[in-house]
Every structure is written in structure tokens, then in C-alpha cells.
Amino acid sequence: MERRDFFATGAALGVVGLASAGHAVNATTITPKVGPSIFDFGAVGDGITDDSAAFSKALQAAATKGQVVTVPGLTYCIAHPITYVSSGNVGAPWGFQCSGATLLSKITTGEDVMSLTSNNTVRYFRLTGGLKITGNGAEGSGFRLFAPGGAVWFYNATIDGLSVEAVGGHGLLFEGNVFETTVLNSYFQDCKKNGATFAQSKGGVCSAISLIGCFFNQNVGNGLSATNFDAQYGGTTDVRVYGGYCRDNKGYGFYYNNGTGSGGLEQVGFENNCRALSPGDQNGAHVYGLSRIVMTNCSGYNEYGGATYLLRGWFSGLTMLDSCSQDAGGAMAATGLSRLVQVNGSNTGHVLLRGCSGGVAVSSGTACTWQAQNCTGPSPAGTLTIRTTLGG
């Protein structure tokens, strides 16, 4: 910009500023475009009228037009599944912006309350603002993302403030090629299967999932499960959990059928899981994993559940616990069996503890080795203390 252009521009800005201050000039106001609301698709929101068709229409329109549909904080009766199936690629932000809305499920056919399926490349789905799905126990999962194997994908989704309670299936289900997605500030409880499940399925790979500040409570299955619907072993590994809490599940708190891979669990609290087992049961733990697990700053506590250990599994690689703890009270403390970890696995497996408390138990006949650095609690090699390293 030349000097004369600078002064001309500056003078013009000065005039506009003075005119605005004196209200002498009516400046043009640019109003941001507001997306449609769920009422534009026929929803009523009285908790009685079936609004399921309106939500399905809204999802289809949002994906096609690249819109975020607002859902005011009312109760919406859902008597039929809310579904979206892609008919083409989606590459602009779309979804629902909620304001504390509740979907009240009246579905009794075992079908999912809300299910989104990609047969193409679908990105940037958003579910934010606070949405509660309340089940009746006769529907399927509460919220499901699915992309079957092959060259179809569902990724870059954001789910913030979702609560799923008392559904007949999983609270949250990611299945197939669903990846690079974040779930924040969400709650999954009282579900008849797992609170949240992340599964390889139809040849699809579920991966790169981040869970931040989420809670998994009182589910009939596990609080969280990373697994494989295609086979008994293997499956999803890259489900990373940061913060949150997991308590009073009848199954494990977290179950990793194939370990945590390059991911891990950080600052997660566990309480009274494995409720289907008795305190002191050698099969009980807050976290179960095959292959390898990485946990940092995680804590477990147990009184009346069967979670004897914070962690147990069958390890064939390096499993690490850093600054983790396991404590007990009540019936669990009375057994004297509570430990941080149960060591078990192949001769290629090794469990490394650093700065942990709660002690070590070793399964009879295992070939897996262990080492504890600056830890406290009992172990087969003697009492663990800080400034010492013990192993076996």
C-alpha cells in the first residue's frame, strides 16, 4: 500500500467511526445465517407426539446442505428409530446443536434410538450442546455410528454433552470404519449392554477415538469395551481415555480385547466394578486387557464389587502403570487380596510399575515378568517401597 492510500483509508475509517458515534449514518448490519430448527422438520416436542420422523428428516437435510439443526431443550417422543444413511460424500459441518433436549424412547423392537450409517465418505458430524437419550430397555443401542468395511468411512465427528441412560443395548456404539472422532463430557449408564462400545466390524477398523471427561456407570455389561465383532480376538486398540469415572458396572470397568496399542488411559477413576463377582475373585478387575495396557495417574477403589485388581489380563507385550493406585474398603479390604495388578501372560510379556501403590499379585505358572520402581504395597518378591526396585 502506498502512503497516500494509507492516509485515504485512515481518513475514511475515521469518518465512519465518528458517524457511528453520532448515529448520523445507518451502517449496514450483517446478520449471520441461522440454521433451521427441528421444528422446521415437523417436530412438536411435547413428549407425547412421535417426533422420530422429524429427526430423521433433519439429519438427512443437515448432511445434504451442510447445516447444523438446532434442537431446543424440550422432550421429544421417539417411537421409531432415528436413522441417517448416506447417499453421497459429506464434507461440511452438519448435525445437531442441542440445548439440553431429551429423546424419550418408546421403541420396543430392539432397534437403535439414533443410528447414522455411512456408505460413502462422511465427515464433520456434530452433536453438541447437551442431548439426553432415555431408554425403556426394549430398544437397541442409544446412539450408533457405523461404516461397514471397504472404501466407506465415518470420521472427524464431535460428540459433546451426550447422556444415554437405560437403553436395551449399548449406550454408545461405534462400529466399523469409524475413526478420528472425539467424545467429550458424556454419560453412559444403566444400559443393558456396555456403556460404550468401539468395535472392528464388517472388516472396518475403528480407531483414533478420544474420550475426554466421560462417565460409565451401572451398566449390565462393561463400562467401556474396545473389541472385535468379526472374531474372538483382536480388535480396536486406539481408544484413548482422558479423565472421567467408571463405577458399579456388573462387568469390567474397561475391557480392551486387544490392548491399548499406542494409546492409553490417563487420570481415570474406577470404583466397585465387576459387580457380578464377589470381592476377592481372581477374575475381577476394574480394567481387563489382552496384549498390553498403558495407564497413567489412574486410581481404583473397591468395597463390594469383585474388582480385586485395578488391572488384570494376559500380557504378551510391555504393559505400563505410572502413578496408579488401588485401594479397598469394606468386604474387599477384609479379603486381604486387593492388589494394583495381577501379572499373567507369555514369556514376551512384561509389566512395569513406576510410582504406584497397591501391590502386585502373580498368577500361578505365568511366564510374564514384572518390575516395580518406587512403588508401595505387597508383592511375591517382598514389600515394595519407594527408592527401591523389585521384580520377578
Summary of the structure (lengths in Angstrom):
residues: 392
radius of gyration: 25.6
end to end distance: 73.5
largest distance: 88.9
contacts: 1537
relative contact order: 0.06
helix: 11%
strand: 42%
